[in-house]
Amino acid sequence: MATLKGRTFSGRRFKPEELVEIKEVVASFPALSRTELAKTICELLDWTRPSGALKGRECLEFLEEIDAEGIIHLPRKLETRPFGSKTRIQPVRDEEGIVLIGSVGQFGPVRLEKVDNRAGRDLWRGMVDRHHYLGYKVPFGASLRYFILVSQPEPMIVGCIQFSSPAWRMAVRDQWIGWDDARRSNHLQRLVNNSRFLILPDVRIRNLASAALAEASRILPGDWEAQYGVRPVLLETLVDGARFSGTCYRAANWTEVGETSGRGRMDRANIRSGEAPKKVFVMPLAKDFRQRLGV
């Protein structure tokens, strides 16, 4: 295969190695739409406006240009909302102000409800944006979102959880798995990242968080496979140790494997700095997960 040459588009110079990364993303996530691929690549390459917003429109045009040249092979076009459409954030729901105190046994069973329509997405985004310390951001790559509900005394939303594509490289995770770069590149799609986890601030139900994580581990593999055609065998998450201890993950049988380097989850070139190190937790979803990950 001929070596890719750098090129310029919309004022940005793309290095040959960045074009290789774009090819890898497009090949690795065949189930994503063109719009989702554009957002993913913007985040990967830090292609943003001065406001911090992703340059999704420009990236999509660039992808379609190099697709026409045969450098990449994009999925077919789908009907999507146009760039620039405003996301409707729904007003505060009654559930967000209800105080619930007790143990999970009083309110269970805990269940997850997949977010699969516009009204649900708007509600989910609004809750996360209002109550999660990181707010709402466009997730990297593939993603699934759920509401966390209790059943007693009546069904009620008590939180939100999101799973999305994994970090490209994390030394402690990759060492724990036993990956080299080639195996990681070939099998990364079988990892999924728990990228948002929110229990509403007035909900103080003991063991609720670990029960929600346990339910997620049970239903996510099938849902993810149905949506993206790949069955995950390992979950990962990053916990800000300055804010949280990770107790709920331990209670749900996740394993802490170390800390990030502080470069950020998207740093493939090992050049960024300034991110606070995070605790890394993992949760196997199959007994033979290492074999399925090529180890």
QUIKA-V776016 format. One record per backbone hydrogen bond with DSSP energy under -0.5 kcal/mol. NH is the residue of the N-H (numbers start at 1). CO is the residue of the C=O. If there is no record, write none. Layout:
nh: {NH & NH}
co: {CO & CO}
This chain:
nh: {7 & 9 & 12 & 14 & 14 & 15 & 18 & 19 & 20 & 21 & 22 & 23 & 24 & 25 & 26 & 27 & 28 & 29 & 32 & 37 & 38 & 39 & 40 & 41 & 42 & 43 & 44 & 45 & 46 & 46 & 47 & 48 & 49 & 52 & 55 & 56 & 59 & 60 & 61 & 62 & 63 & 64 & 65 & 66 & 67 & 68 & 69 & 70 & 71 & 72 & 80 & 85 & 89 & 90 & 96 & 97 & 98 & 100 & 100 & 102 & 104 & 106 & 107 & 107 & 108 & 111 & 113 & 114 & 115 & 116 & 121 & 122 & 123 & 124 & 125 & 126 & 127 & 128 & 129 & 130 & 131 & 132 & 135 & 144 & 146 & 147 & 148 & 149 & 149 & 150 & 151 & 152 & 156 & 158 & 159 & 160 & 161 & 162 & 163 & 164 & 165 & 165 & 166 & 168 & 169 & 174 & 175 & 176 & 177 & 178 & 179 & 184 & 185 & 186 & 187 & 188 & 190 & 191 & 192 & 193 & 194 & 195 & 195 & 196 & 198 & 200 & 203 & 204 & 204 & 206 & 206 & 208 & 211 & 212 & 213 & 214 & 215 & 216 & 217 & 218 & 219 & 220 & 223 & 224 & 225 & 226 & 227 & 228 & 229 & 232 & 233 & 234 & 235 & 236 & 237 & 239 & 241 & 243 & 244 & 250 & 251 & 252 & 253 & 254 & 255 & 257 & 257 & 258 & 260 & 267 & 268 & 275 & 279 & 280 & 281 & 281 & 282 & 283 & 285 & 286 & 289 & 292 & 293 & 294 & 295}
co: {14 & 12 & 9 & 7 & 12 & 13 & 15 & 15 & 16 & 17 & 18 & 19 & 20 & 21 & 22 & 23 & 24 & 25 & 29 & 33 & 34 & 35 & 36 & 37 & 38 & 39 & 40 & 41 & 42 & 43 & 42 & 46 & 53 & 49 & 47 & 54 & 55 & 56 & 57 & 58 & 59 & 60 & 61 & 62 & 63 & 64 & 65 & 67 & 66 & 66 & 78 & 82 & 87 & 88 & 93 & 94 & 95 & 98 & 202 & 204 & 206 & 103 & 103 & 104 & 104 & 149 & 147 & 112 & 145 & 114 & 117 & 118 & 119 & 120 & 121 & 122 & 123 & 124 & 125 & 126 & 127 & 128 & 132 & 163 & 161 & 113 & 159 & 111 & 147 & 156 & 107 & 107 & 150 & 148 & 148 & 198 & 146 & 196 & 144 & 193 & 140 & 142 & 191 & 265 & 265 & 170 & 171 & 172 & 173 & 174 & 174 & 180 & 181 & 182 & 183 & 184 & 187 & 188 & 234 & 164 & 236 & 162 & 193 & 162 & 160 & 158 & 200 & 100 & 202 & 102 & 204 & 205 & 207 & 208 & 209 & 210 & 211 & 212 & 213 & 214 & 215 & 216 & 219 & 220 & 221 & 222 & 223 & 224 & 225 & 230 & 190 & 190 & 283 & 192 & 281 & 279 & 239 & 240 & 240 & 246 & 247 & 248 & 250 & 249 & 282 & 255 & 280 & 280 & 278 & 264 & 266 & 262 & 239 & 258 & 237 & 279 & 255 & 235 & 233 & 233 & 286 & 288 & 289 & 291 & 290}
